[in-house]
Amino acid sequence: MPRTMHWSLESQMTMQLVLYSKPGCHLCEGLEEKLAALSHLAFVLDVRDITTQAHWFEAYQYDIPVLCQVVDTPDGPREKPLPRLSPRAPVAQVERLIQKCLGASKAE
């Protein structure tokens, strides 16, 4: 079952992120910990265990962790994969990526 973590300052300005992960994935856990350290940024993180849905597993089994931003389109919300970060990326680099996405969301 997906678990959602809310880190938001202003509900209407909150960006939605989805992290595709699976139990025992150290790279996934590392990225989730870095995202948790960014609680001062306005985003909601939905962590999805790919082993709970066959279509998630098929799509991401060789690529996790996969971080996506939920974006609004004329056809409804869709997930846009964000650039893959090195597992050794420091929290500051993850923060820059999230801030860039937040800036792009505000501009739209």
Buried (B, 14 or more C-beta within 10 A) or exposed (E): EBEEBEBBEEEEEBBBBBBBBBEEBEEBEBBBEBBEEBEEBBBBBBBBBBEEBEEBBEBBEEEBBBBBBBBEEEEEEEBEEBEEBEEEBEEEEBBEBBEEBBEEBEEE
